[in-house]
């Protein structure tokens, strides 16, 4: 690069656009702890009591039209700040995305949910993504959906995450654009989204000289997998018809393969719905979200031994 561009050597990369990078012979750790501390000061939450999960499983957010209105500018500021924090914190991706849906008319219940996310970050300020130096370069995708999870319009939420070896390199949690009439359809839409991202990654890696055979996408819906592999599909709508041909085409080309994964091992669950503490902490570790300088997340003595290692993914790679 120095032959093509005028450059000045400034040493090893340590800080870039709010991201802190720590490089060792064992691997790389990327986090946003300074940005997190600044976030607490900005919204005067430095003294907030910590929470162990970003969202309660017993409370479902909706429009809450009868609720007390709150300052829209402050609410949007909190959401915008948290969205930037998701650059290295996939564990809060779903919670922040859900709260972001109510920016046009925020209520007290929505602000309470955002404050809980901040309280969770208060508990895990040093957490970030860990990338080990010794890992394979196998591609692996997880796809999941929460059918009709949105209480306002009953649209489903798609969650996908893509791994390069044991490295989490891409993830997404977003509401689907159309209402899915069945769990199978919601899962199928999510798989199509994951497949698109995997194709982009394959093209990029091939430019680097790497080649791959069939790339597995793990889905916990047997019906969605059967539909993708079945050459005959009846009574399909236009939007699912397009995704059907897209998945079928890539399956027949041998680019990707759909594999059934048990629901309890579906890593993308953390991107589609609120989870109980034990499940949330386990999947957070599978994503590679850990604290700086440690390889265990100890949660008030209740959950122990959560490591970012190949153990959770080796059986699928």
C-alpha positions, 0 to 999 in steps of 0.5 A: 500500500505504501508503494501506491499511496502516500503514507505515514507510519503511526505504529500499531492501530489502537483507536479508530472512530471510537473503536479500541483495538488491542492486539496480542500474539493470541489474537485481537480484542475490539471494544468500545469501553471509552465510548461507553463511559462517555455515554454514561456521562452524556445521559447522566447514567453513571450511578445507574444500578446494573442489569444482567440482561438488556431486555426483560422477557416478561414485558413486550413493547408496543406503541403504548398510545395511552402512555406518557409522552417523553422528550423525543429529542432526548430519546432519539439521542439515546437510540442513536448513541446505542446504535453506534455501540452495536458496532461491537456489541451484537448482544444488544442489537435486538433490544436497541433495534426494538426500541428504535422502532418507537422514535416517532412517538416515544413513551415512558415505557420505551424510555424505561426499556432504553434505560434498562439497556444502559443499565446492562451496558453498565454491568458489561462496560468492557465487553467487546468482540474477541478474535483468536489468532488460531482459527480456521477460515471456514464460513458458517451462517446462522438464521432465525426469526421471531414469527409475528413478534411485533405487537404493532403490525405483527411483522416478524423479526429476522436474525442472522449472524455469519462466522469466519471460523470462530470469528463473528464478522457480520450480524443483523437483527431487523423487522421483515418488510412484509407480514409472514403468514406462517412460521415457515415463511418467516424463517424462510425470509430470514434464511434468504437474508442470511444467504445474501450476506454469505454470497457477498462474503464468498465473493470478497474472500474469493477476491483474496484467493480463498475458495469454498465448497458448500457453505452451511447455513444453520436453521432451526425450522425443518419446514423452511429447509424442506421448502428450500430443497423441494423442487415443487412449492404450491400456493406461494405469494410473490415475495416468498416466490422470489426468495424461493427461487433465489434459495433454490438457485444457490442450493442447486449451484452447490454454493450453500447448504441448509442444515437443521440445528436444534433450537437451543443451539441457534445462536441467532436467537439472541438477535430475534427475541428477549432471552432468559439470563442463562440462555442469553449469557451462553449465546453471548459467549458463542458470539464471541462477546467477552470482557477485556483481559478475561476469557470468562464472564462471571455473572454474580456467581450464577453463571460461570465458564462462558468462553469464546472458544471453538467449542460452540461452533466446531461441530458445525464447521 
